Amino acid sequence: MRFGLFGTGPWAHLTHAPGLAAHPDVELVGVWGRNPDKAAALADEYGARAYPTVDGLIADVDAVAVALPPDVQAPIALAAARAGRHLLLDKPVAFTEAEADEIAAAVADGHLASTVFFTRRFIPEIQEFIEQARRTDGWVEARVDHVGSIYEEGNPFGASPWRRESGGLWDVGPHAVALVLPVLGPVAEVTAMTGPRDMTHLLLRHASEAISTLTLSVGAPPAAARQEAVFAGKAGVVTVPVTRWEPVEPFGRMVDELIAAAGGGPRPQLDVRFGAEVTAVLAAAEEAATTGRTVRLAR
Ligand SMILES: NC(=O)c1ccc[n+]([C@@H]2O[C@H](COP(=O)([O-])OP(=O)(O)OC[C@H]3O[C@@H](n4cnc5c(N)ncnc54)[C@H](OP(=O)(O)O)[C@@H]3O)[C@@H](O)[C@H]2O)c1
């Protein structure tokens, strides 16, 4: 599959570019970034070409991989899908439900393949945990704490303006929502409150009646940073496995799924339609935190 990479920031360097270059069935054709020097440097590193325009790179490839802020990713993803290109997106798909749904509709109309990089969901131990939890009845609750501390010196993600503005809700929230949705089912209602240091607390009532509690931040004091997730119910209290964070491996598994789907194989579970469902929950949480009201989801 011939890929174009959009983005030249930390995540493109750490994961997308090496992940695409390492995949035996991928040709990394070109790189686009708003800064031509950065695009040229990243393209050179991988023997690809820097493209001066978004449309030029879309025209030359079968699929796009996007490592850009959500509001920059969304229009590029839509243009690529409308041009018939498969989509490998990063989380969150977009900041608004309408934009995410529009991309999902373009993918469906074009009979295209799509995946969204909910990193942990492509790690085998976590995939096995989720499959087992799906087959288990009687969950009544889940708790996910995804609390980071990215504004410490040397952290590559702390310089990103949208993370400072939109915080942990939109940065790590997608990972937390993507863990609870497959086990507890669709979300019916959301309430949320924000505290100091970007601490955002969400209560999600799932259609199954189970409730999940998500604690999200990227600006917590370093000593308070943690990643923990448990489900509780008739089966007891079970903890989601803690795994190594080596994103290039799960990225490769996501590329496998995209290529298989493009060739007529199964639709990836973590496709843009799922990504739009996650965006809908996060947008509802933002509204709930801002207004102080419980927000119902109409999906
Ligand atoms: N799946 C995961 O576990 C995971 C982990 C990390 C990141 N991500 C996702 O990957 C994406 C990229 O993250 P990142 O860490 O690299 O930081 P980022 O701040 O989201 O993206 C940086 C890149 O976006 C470019 N950019 C910023 N504003 C732009 C604009 N208005 N128009 C065009 N380009 C713009 C920057 O260009 P300049 O260099 O010219 O400023 C740089 O190339 C995000 O969506 C993030 O959520 C996912």
The ligand as an SDF file (V2000), in Angstrom:
LIG
                    3D

 48 52  0  0  0  0  0  0  0  0999 V2000
   -2.0520    7.1630   19.5390 N   0  0  0  0  0  0  0  0  0  0  0  0
   -1.2670    7.6950   20.4540 C   0  0  0  0  0  0  0  0  0  0  0  0
   -0.9150    7.0460   21.4430 O   0  0  0  0  0  0  0  0  0  0  0  0
   -0.7610    9.0840   20.2350 C   0  0  0  0  0  0  0  0  0  0  0  0
    0.3740    9.5620   20.9260 C   0  0  0  0  0  0  0  0  0  0  0  0
    0.8280   10.8600   20.6260 C   0  0  0  0  0  0  0  0  0  0  0  0
    0.1420   11.6320   19.6960 C   0  0  0  0  0  0  0  0  0  0  0  0
   -0.9560   11.1340   19.0810 N   0  0  0  0  0  0  0  0  0  0  0  0
   -1.7200   11.9440   18.1260 C   0  0  0  0  0  0  0  0  0  0  0  0
   -0.9030   12.2670   17.0180 O   0  0  0  0  0  0  0  0  0  0  0  0
   -1.2270   13.5620   16.5300 C   0  0  0  0  0  0  0  0  0  0  0  0
    0.0620   14.3750   16.4270 C   0  0  0  0  0  0  0  0  0  0  0  0
    0.6010   14.5650   17.7240 O   0  0  0  0  0  0  0  0  0  0  0  0
    2.0150   15.2490   18.0130 P   0  0  0  0  0  0  0  0  0  0  0  0
    2.4360   14.7610   19.3430 O   0  0  0  0  0  0  0  0  0  0  0  0
    2.9350   15.0850   16.8800 O   0  0  0  0  0  0  0  0  0  0  0  0
    1.7050   16.8070   18.2210 O   0  0  0  0  0  0  0  0  0  0  0  0
    0.6840   17.8070   17.4990 P   0  0  0  0  0  0  0  0  0  0  0  0
    0.9090   19.1420   18.1330 O   0  0  0  0  0  0  0  0  0  0  0  0
   -0.6840   17.2580   17.5480 O   0  0  0  0  0  0  0  0  0  0  0  0
    1.1550   17.8340   15.9840 O   0  0  0  0  0  0  0  0  0  0  0  0
    2.3680   18.4110   15.5950 C   0  0  0  0  0  0  0  0  0  0  0  0
    2.3780   18.5440   14.0970 C   0  0  0  0  0  0  0  0  0  0  0  0
    1.2210   19.2660   13.6580 O   0  0  0  0  0  0  0  0  0  0  0  0
    1.6540   20.3910   12.8750 C   0  0  0  0  0  0  0  0  0  0  0  0
    0.6620   21.4610   13.0030 N   0  0  0  0  0  0  0  0  0  0  0  0
    0.2720   22.0910   14.1310 C   0  0  0  0  0  0  0  0  0  0  0  0
   -0.6800   23.0030   13.8470 N   0  0  0  0  0  0  0  0  0  0  0  0
   -0.8770   22.9510   12.5150 C   0  0  0  0  0  0  0  0  0  0  0  0
   -1.7190   23.6490   11.6080 C   0  0  0  0  0  0  0  0  0  0  0  0
   -2.5700   24.5860   12.0270 N   0  0  0  0  0  0  0  0  0  0  0  0
   -1.6640   23.3270   10.2890 N   0  0  0  0  0  0  0  0  0  0  0  0
   -0.8160   22.3850    9.8490 C   0  0  0  0  0  0  0  0  0  0  0  0
    0.0080   21.6870   10.6530 N   0  0  0  0  0  0  0  0  0  0  0  0
   -0.0230   21.9660   11.9670 C   0  0  0  0  0  0  0  0  0  0  0  0
    3.0280   20.7320   13.4290 C   0  0  0  0  0  0  0  0  0  0  0  0
    3.7380   21.4870   12.5200 O   0  0  0  0  0  0  0  0  0  0  0  0
    5.0080   22.3560   12.9930 P   0  0  0  0  0  0  0  0  0  0  0  0
    6.0650   21.3600   13.3680 O   0  0  0  0  0  0  0  0  0  0  0  0
    5.3080   23.1790   11.8090 O   0  0  0  0  0  0  0  0  0  0  0  0
    4.5900   23.1370   14.2140 O   0  0  0  0  0  0  0  0  0  0  0  0
    3.5780   19.3270   13.5870 C   0  0  0  0  0  0  0  0  0  0  0  0
    3.9210   18.7760   12.3290 O   0  0  0  0  0  0  0  0  0  0  0  0
   -2.2710   14.1320   17.4900 C   0  0  0  0  0  0  0  0  0  0  0  0
   -3.5420   13.9500   16.9370 O   0  0  0  0  0  0  0  0  0  0  0  0
   -2.1730   13.2550   18.7370 C   0  0  0  0  0  0  0  0  0  0  0  0
   -3.4140   13.0780   19.3930 O   0  0  0  0  0  0  0  0  0  0  0  0
   -1.4010    9.8910   19.3240 C   0  0  0  0  0  0  0  0  0  0  0  0
  1  2  1  0
  2  3  2  0
  2  4  1  0
  4  5  1  0
  4 48  2  0
  5  6  2  0
  6  7  1  0
  7  8  2  0
  8  9  1  0
  8 48  1  0
  9 10  1  0
  9 46  1  0
 10 11  1  0
 11 12  1  0
 11 44  1  0
 12 13  1  0
 13 14  1  0
 14 15  2  0
 14 16  1  0
 14 17  1  0
 17 18  1  0
 18 19  2  0
 18 20  1  0
 18 21  1  0
 21 22  1  0
 22 23  1  0
 23 24  1  0
 23 42  1  0
 24 25  1  0
 25 26  1  0
 25 36  1  0
 26 27  1  0
 26 35  1  0
 27 28  2  0
 28 29  1  0
 29 30  1  0
 29 35  2  0
 30 31  1  0
 30 32  2  0
 32 33  1  0
 33 34  2  0
 34 35  1  0
 36 37  1  0
 36 42  1  0
 37 38  1  0
 38 39  2  0
 38 40  1  0
 38 41  1  0
 42 43  1  0
 44 45  1  0
 44 46  1  0
 46 47  1  0
M  CHG  2   8   1  16  -1
M  END
$$$$
